[in-house]
Amino acid sequence: MDPNFMESVSNWLPQSTKEKLLNPSAEAIGLGISPLFYKIFYKPIRYGIIQRQEVNDLINRTSEKVSKIPKDKQTLEKRGLIAKSVENSQYSLDSDQLREMFANIIANTANKDYVGGVYPVFPTILSNMAPHDAYFIKRITTGNKIREKIALENFVIYGQNLKTGEQVSLTYARNIICIKEGSMTLIDRPEQSINLLQSFGILKITDENPISLDPEYEVLENKYFNSNKIPKSTNEFSWLSPKGHRKVLEVTDLGKLFLESILGIHFN
């Protein structure tokens, strides 16, 4: 590698980052990763397209995680995938949570124990996520555990068009889920996040109805069967009692690997 180039890289990195990324225990892998940051971010920073502070934060997070990889577990076998993750991260630098997720995926790709579970599509998925999608993902995980099944319900009201006699229906609340945080049960409507992650095969919606989720469905129904969003009968439409269509939001096998790679936690 060109020593002049490496000197430029070394001078560009913050001192705290150099101490982590280029310390003796992580030097070999650090020398493989640090030039990628330099090549990808130098010009955007120079021309003010992105903020250096955000780049430095991403580098520091990455270097912290890389420095913790045991020397015998370090690998640059997937250097191209690491480069893709670094490149894709530039679209998400304005989000603290997304920077953390990119740092995790880069470190996992440099770790022999986990690189086999990092698919090339994962950086692409992450770069398509908005901050609220990252927030949603954090809320469906608890510590080192994924909530593999989550109560999801659509609320529909049925009725009749009084002029034509036609039977009609209206979905007035779609993709409502329960999220548990400690002793609290929160109700959320993350329809956009669900749609995005479902399109990439990370989540799926099934008609399964596990008995274990019944208390969560009851929480949802107590709220939405009394919702002020339910339309009232008029001279044109007569509406009957609303119904809940119980479904399950489920993390796929691919989704589990994705969550492992971006959250830096590993499930048995």
SULCOR-V968230 format. One record per backbone hydrogen bond with DSSP energy under -0.5 kcal/mol. NH is the residue of the N-H (numbers start at 1). CO is the residue of the C=O. If there is no record, write none. Layout:
NH,CO ; NH,CO
//
This chain:
6,2 ; 7,3 ; 8,4 ; 9,5 ; 10,6 ; 11,7 ; 12,8 ; 13,9 ; 18,14 ; 19,15 ; 20,16 ; 21,17 ; 22,18 ; 23,20 ; 26,23 ; 27,23 ; 30,26 ; 31,27 ; 32,28 ; 33,29 ; 34,30 ; 36,33 ; 37,33 ; 38,34 ; 39,35 ; 40,36 ; 41,37 ; 42,38 ; 45,41 ; 46,42 ; 47,43 ; 48,45 ; 49,44 ; 50,44 ; 55,51 ; 56,52 ; 57,53 ; 58,54 ; 59,55 ; 60,56 ; 61,57 ; 62,58 ; 63,59 ; 64,60 ; 65,61 ; 66,62 ; 67,63 ; 68,64 ; 68,65 ; 69,66 ; 73,70 ; 74,70 ; 74,71 ; 75,110 ; 79,76 ; 82,78 ; 83,79 ; 84,80 ; 85,81 ; 86,82 ; 87,83 ; 88,84 ; 89,85 ; 90,86 ; 90,87 ; 91,88 ; 92,89 ; 95,92 ; 96,94 ; 99,95 ; 100,96 ; 101,97 ; 102,98 ; 103,99 ; 104,100 ; 105,101 ; 106,102 ; 107,103 ; 108,104 ; 109,105 ; 110,106 ; 110,107 ; 111,108 ; 112,73 ; 112,110 ; 114,111 ; 115,111 ; 117,114 ; 118,115 ; 119,117 ; 122,119 ; 124,120 ; 125,121 ; 126,122 ; 127,123 ; 128,124 ; 128,125 ; 129,126 ; 133,130 ; 134,130 ; 135,131 ; 136,132 ; 137,133 ; 138,134 ; 139,135 ; 140,136 ; 140,137 ; 141,138 ; 142,145 ; 143,141 ; 145,142 ; 147,140 ; 148,146 ; 150,249 ; 152,247 ; 153,176 ; 154,245 ; 155,173 ; 156,154 ; 156,243 ; 157,170 ; 158,241 ; 159,168 ; 160,238 ; 161,166 ; 162,160 ; 162,236 ; 163,236 ; 165,161 ; 168,159 ; 170,157 ; 172,155 ; 172,170 ; 173,155 ; 176,153 ; 177,188 ; 178,151 ; 179,186 ; 181,179 ; 181,184 ; 184,181 ; 186,179 ; 186,184 ; 188,177 ; 191,189 ; 194,190 ; 195,191 ; 196,192 ; 197,193 ; 198,194 ; 199,195 ; 200,196 ; 201,198 ; 202,197 ; 203,197 ; 204,250 ; 206,248 ; 213,210 ; 214,211 ; 216,213 ; 217,213 ; 218,214 ; 219,215 ; 220,216 ; 221,217 ; 222,218 ; 223,219 ; 224,220 ; 225,221 ; 226,223 ; 227,224 ; 230,227 ; 234,237 ; 238,160 ; 239,237 ; 240,158 ; 243,156 ; 245,154 ; 246,244 ; 247,152 ; 248,206 ; 249,150 ; 250,204 ; 250,248 ; 251,148 ; 252,202 ; 252,250 ; 256,252 ; 257,253 ; 258,254 ; 259,255 ; 260,256 ; 261,257 ; 262,258 ; 263,259 ; 264,260 ; 265,260
//
